[in-house]
Amino acid sequence: MKLNLLIISLLLTITSFAQTDTTKIKKKQFCSIAANYAYGNIIPTTDFVKGDNLTGNPINNFQSYTIKALWQNPGYTNWQKIYKAPYYGIGFSAGDFFNAEEIGYPMSVYGILGIPIKRFNKLELYSELQFGIASNWVHYDSITNPKNLVIGGGLTVHLNIGVNAVYPITKNIDLGVGISFVHFSNGGMERPNKGFNIYSPSVELKYHIGDRPKVKNVELPKRLNRYNDIYLMTGYGNHQLNEHELDSNYFAVAGLTAIYFTQLSNAFRLGIGGDFNYWWGLNAFPNGTIGARTAENFTVGLLIQPEFIINKLTLVSGFGIYARHLHYGSFNQTYQRLGVRYDVYKDISVGVNIRAVNFMLAEFLEFNFGYRIKWLKK
């Protein structure tokens, strides 16, 4: 069940970019394919990476080979005009940590969104977001792979945030270079889960199938309808306490989020609100078994949540602080939220977020169901 939920939710991300292109509009679709090679450095945030592994040597480098299928259209819809003709599509990557015995060769599939930062005469700068899943890991095993405390299960999130520079070298071929931050972890669903964090330069060749889209003169739409709203979200995930990462006990986390949003532009809204969650395992006993189900399992968080609107798709970020937490106390620990949400029917949405502390330590994957109460902003 846990695996199925993860796959369904993250595949929603991959397909939703294409779904935001309104299918009723019959216009020429401009397609391209790209091949990318990246070679980067692993940030040494864990003892395993620093050298506490079976080889006894630091794990410094990571390389990946990527194939992308992309679409970029010249402003057929309002969302394309808002983001000045971005590209979007799907990608497949094969990764190599140069330690196949303990890590394997992870394979990733993900959705891609590239938003233009600046267009010069020929050179173009894009920010690129990749969000999906990675599998084919050699993960932690107490007998066969006891040192790998970084990846605890066979499935993780693939998250890549980067900046790319693209230059046309022929009528149909572009050369690109970029740098990105890459993160692999499973959101705390299966520990140990220290995760890999990587910064990686890359080089890319893109081939345009047919004509190029004319994107330089895309005009921004006029002010569209904007809304204020109250967003109510129920969330659920599985959690394992970090201090008990080597046991096999997992506990549910469920709760309610309420946020007041105001839309500040055609693309951006900002919210402020609160998270109220019940963590079944927060007061677990030292041996990792569940404790009494009492009020001390409740946590309260206060947060600010910026969001980017891409038609029915929303890119979610958030920064909060625990106002009440059994382990952290009151107003001592911040937390972060990063994910995606898709409007499945009118004001009803589904999504998935990564909840983390200290920007690197995942707490849990937050599968969610939401409803917006909105009114037109004057």
C-alpha positions in Angstrom: 0.0 0.0 0.0 2.8 2.4 0.9 4.6 1.7 -2.3 1.5 2.1 -4.4 0.6 5.4 -2.9 4.1 6.7 -3.5 4.1 5.6 -7.2 0.6 7.0 -7.9 1.3 10.3 -6.2 4.7 10.9 -7.9 3.5 9.8 -11.3 0.8 12.4 -11.0 3.6 15.0 -11.1 5.0 13.5 -14.3 1.7 13.6 -16.2 0.3 16.8 -14.8 2.7 19.1 -16.8 1.2 17.8 -20.1 -2.3 17.9 -18.7 -2.0 21.6 -18.1 -1.8 22.2 -21.8 -5.5 22.6 -22.6 -6.4 19.8 -24.9 -9.2 21.8 -26.6 -6.7 24.1 -28.2 -5.6 22.5 -31.5 -2.2 24.0 -32.2 1.1 22.7 -33.5 3.1 21.0 -30.7 6.8 21.7 -30.8 8.7 18.7 -29.5 12.4 18.0 -28.8 14.6 15.3 -27.3 17.7 15.9 -25.2 20.6 13.9 -23.9 22.3 15.1 -20.7 25.5 14.0 -18.9 26.2 15.2 -15.4 29.2 14.7 -13.2 29.1 16.2 -9.7 30.2 16.1 -6.1 28.4 14.5 -3.2 28.0 16.8 -0.2 29.6 15.0 2.8 26.6 15.1 5.2 26.9 11.5 6.4 29.6 9.2 7.8 28.8 6.7 5.0 29.8 9.3 2.4 32.8 10.5 4.4 34.3 7.0 4.4 32.4 4.8 6.9 31.5 2.3 4.2 32.8 -1.2 3.2 35.5 0.3 0.9 36.8 2.6 3.7 37.1 5.5 1.3 35.0 8.7 0.8 32.3 8.6 -1.8 32.9 11.9 -3.5 31.4 11.8 -7.0 28.2 11.1 -8.8 27.5 10.8 -12.6 24.2 10.5 -14.5 23.1 9.9 -18.0 19.7 11.4 -18.9 17.2 11.3 -21.8 14.4 13.9 -21.9 11.2 14.2 -24.0 10.2 17.9 -24.0 7.5 20.2 -25.3 7.7 24.0 -25.6 4.9 26.0 -27.2 4.7 29.7 -28.0 2.1 30.8 -25.6 -1.1 28.9 -26.6 -2.5 29.1 -23.1 -2.5 31.7 -20.3 -0.2 29.6 -18.1 2.4 29.4 -20.9 2.2 33.1 -21.4 2.6 33.8 -17.6 5.8 31.7 -17.6 7.0 33.1 -21.0 6.9 29.9 -22.9 8.5 27.3 -20.6 9.4 23.8 -21.6 8.0 20.8 -19.9 8.1 17.0 -20.3 9.4 13.8 -18.8 12.9 12.5 -18.1 14.7 9.2 -17.4 18.1 9.1 -15.7 20.6 6.4 -14.8 22.9 7.3 -11.9 26.3 6.0 -10.7 27.9 6.7 -7.3 31.0 4.6 -8.2 30.1 2.1 -5.4 27.7 -0.4 -7.0 28.1 -3.0 -4.3 26.6 -0.7 -1.6 24.5 1.8 -3.5 23.7 0.2 -6.9 22.8 2.1 -10.1 19.6 4.2 -9.3 17.2 4.8 -12.2 14.9 7.8 -12.1 11.7 8.9 -13.9 10.3 12.4 -13.3 8.4 15.4 -14.6 10.4 18.4 -15.9 9.5 22.1 -15.9 12.0 24.7 -17.3 11.1 28.3 -16.8 13.0 31.0 -18.7 15.1 33.4 -16.5 16.5 35.6 -19.3 16.5 35.5 -23.1 19.4 37.2 -24.9 19.8 37.3 -28.7 20.6 33.6 -28.9 21.6 32.5 -25.4 18.8 31.6 -23.1 18.9 30.9 -19.3 16.3 28.6 -17.7 15.6 27.4 -14.2 14.7 23.6 -14.3 12.8 21.6 -11.8 12.7 17.8 -11.9 10.5 15.9 -9.4 9.8 12.1 -9.5 10.9 8.7 -8.3 14.2 6.7 -8.3 14.5 3.0 -7.9 17.1 0.2 -8.4 19.0 1.1 -5.2 21.1 -1.4 -3.2 19.7 -0.2 0.1 20.5 -0.9 3.8 20.4 -4.4 5.0 21.7 -5.3 8.5 23.5 -8.4 7.1 24.5 -7.7 3.5 24.7 -3.9 3.5 25.1 -2.7 7.1 27.0 0.5 6.4 24.6 2.2 4.0 22.5 4.3 6.4 21.7 6.7 3.5 19.1 4.7 1.6 16.8 2.5 3.6 14.4 1.2 0.9 14.2 0.4 -2.8 12.3 3.6 -3.8 13.2 7.3 -3.2 12.2 10.7 -4.3 14.2 12.3 -7.2 14.5 16.0 -6.8 16.6 18.2 -9.0 16.7 22.0 -9.0 19.1 23.7 -11.4 19.9 26.5 -13.8 20.7 25.8 -17.5 22.2 28.0 -20.3 21.1 27.0 -23.8 22.7 28.1 -27.1 21.6 27.0 -30.7 24.5 25.6 -32.7 22.5 24.5 -35.8 19.0 24.9 -37.0 17.8 22.0 -34.9 20.4 21.4 -32.3 21.0 23.3 -29.0 24.0 23.0 -26.7 23.3 23.5 -23.0 25.4 23.6 -19.8 24.1 23.8 -16.3 24.5 23.2 -12.6 22.0 21.7 -10.2 21.3 20.5 -6.7 20.1 16.8 -6.6 18.5 15.1 -3.6 17.5 11.5 -3.1 15.6 10.3 -0.1 12.3 8.5 0.7 10.9 11.1 3.0 11.3 9.0 6.1 9.0 6.3 4.9 11.6 3.6 5.4 14.7 4.2 7.4 17.7 4.6 7.6 17.1 7.6 5.4 20.0 10.1 5.6 19.7 10.7 1.9 22.2 11.9 -0.8 22.7 15.6 -1.5 24.7 16.4 -4.7 25.7 19.5 -6.6 26.3 18.6 -10.2 27.5 20.5 -13.4 26.1 19.1 -16.6 26.2 19.3 -20.4 23.3 18.7 -22.7 22.5 18.3 -26.4 18.9 19.0 -27.5 17.4 18.1 -30.9 14.3 20.0 -32.1 12.0 17.7 -34.0 10.8 20.0 -36.8 10.6 23.7 -36.3 11.5 25.7 -33.2 8.7 27.5 -31.4 8.9 31.3 -31.6 9.2 32.2 -27.9 11.0 35.5 -27.8 8.0 37.7 -28.3 5.5 36.0 -26.0 3.4 38.6 -24.4 2.4 38.4 -20.7 -1.4 38.1 -20.2 -3.2 41.0 -18.7 -4.4 40.7 -15.1 -6.4 37.5 -14.7 -8.9 36.8 -12.0 -7.2 36.5 -8.7 -8.5 35.0 -5.5 -8.2 35.0 -1.8 -8.9 31.6 -0.3 -8.8 29.4 2.8 -7.2 26.1 2.0 -8.0 23.1 4.2 -5.8 20.0 3.8 -5.8 16.6 5.4 -2.4 14.9 5.3 -1.2 11.4 6.0 2.1 9.7 6.1 4.2 7.0 7.7 7.1 8.0 10.0 9.9 6.3 11.7 11.8 8.1 14.5 15.3 9.0 13.4 16.7 7.8 16.7 15.2 4.4 16.1 16.2 4.2 12.4 17.5 0.6 12.5 14.4 -1.0 14.0 11.4 -2.0 11.9 8.6 -0.1 13.6 6.7 2.6 11.6 4.0 4.9 12.8 1.3 6.9 11.2 1.2 10.7 11.1 -2.1 12.4 10.3 -3.4 15.9 10.6 -5.0 19.0 9.3 -3.5 22.2 7.7 -5.4 25.4 7.4 -3.9 28.3 5.4 -5.2 31.7 4.4 -3.9 32.6 0.9 -3.8 35.9 -1.0 -2.9 35.8 -4.7 -0.3 38.4 -5.5 0.1 37.9 -9.2 -1.1 35.7 -12.0 1.6 33.1 -11.0 2.1 33.5 -7.3 0.1 33.3 -4.1 1.3 33.6 -0.5 -0.3 31.9 2.6 0.0 31.9 6.3 -1.5 29.3 8.6 -1.1 26.3 10.9 -0.4 22.6 10.9 -2.0 20.3 13.4 -0.7 16.7 13.4 -1.0 13.6 15.5 2.2 11.5 15.5 1.5 8.0 16.8 5.2 7.3 17.4 6.3 10.5 18.9 6.4 9.1 22.4 7.7 5.6 21.4 9.6 3.6 24.0 13.4 3.4 23.8 13.1 0.0 22.1 11.1 1.6 19.3 7.6 0.2 20.2 4.6 2.5 20.4 3.9 4.4 23.6 0.6 5.6 25.0 -1.7 7.5 22.7 -2.1 10.8 24.6 -2.3 14.5 23.9 1.5 14.7 23.9 1.5 13.1 20.4 0.0 16.3 19.0 2.2 18.9 17.3 1.3 22.4 16.3 3.2 24.3 13.6 2.9 27.9 12.3 4.0 28.4 8.7 4.4 30.7 5.7 3.6 29.0 2.4 4.6 30.5 -1.0 3.1 28.7 -4.0 3.5 29.0 -7.8 0.4 28.4 -9.9 0.7 26.5 -13.2 -2.9 26.2 -14.3 -4.2 23.2 -12.3 -0.8 22.3 -11.0 0.7 24.1 -7.9 4.3 24.0 -6.8 4.3 24.0 -3.0 7.0 25.3 -0.6 6.7 26.2 3.0 8.7 27.3 6.0 7.3 26.8 9.5 8.2 26.5 13.2 6.9 24.0 15.7 4.9 25.9 18.3 4.4 22.6 20.2 6.4 19.5 19.8 7.2 16.8 22.4 10.9 16.5 21.3 11.7 20.0 20.1 9.7 22.0 22.6 8.1 25.3 21.7 9.5 27.6 19.0 12.9 25.9 18.9 12.8 23.9 15.6 11.9 25.1 12.1 10.6 22.7 9.4 10.1 22.8 5.7 7.6 21.6 3.1 8.2 21.0 -0.6 5.9 19.3 -3.0 3.2 19.4 -5.7 -0.6 19.6 -5.8 -3.0 19.0 -8.6 -6.6 20.2 -8.9 -8.6 17.1 -9.8 -12.1 18.7 -9.7 -12.9 22.4 -9.3 -11.5 23.3 -5.8 -10.6 19.7 -4.8 -6.9 18.7 -5.0 -4.5 15.9 -4.3 -0.8 16.1 -3.8 2.4 15.0 -2.0 4.9 16.9 0.0 8.3 16.2 1.6 8.3 17.4 5.2 11.8 18.0 6.6 13.8 19.8 9.3 17.1 21.6 8.9 16.5 21.5 5.1 18.0 18.1 4.7 16.5 15.6 7.3 13.2 14.3 5.9 10.5 13.6 8.5 7.8 12.0 6.3 6.1 12.1 3.0 2.8 13.9 3.4 0.1 12.6 1.0 -2.7 15.0 1.0 -6.3 15.8 0.0 -7.3 19.5 0.0 -10.3 21.8 -0.5 -10.2 25.6 -1.3 -12.9 28.0 -0.1 -12.1 31.0 -2.4 -13.5 34.3 -3.3 -12.7 36.8 -6.0 -10.0 39.4 -5.1 -10.9 42.9 -6.0 
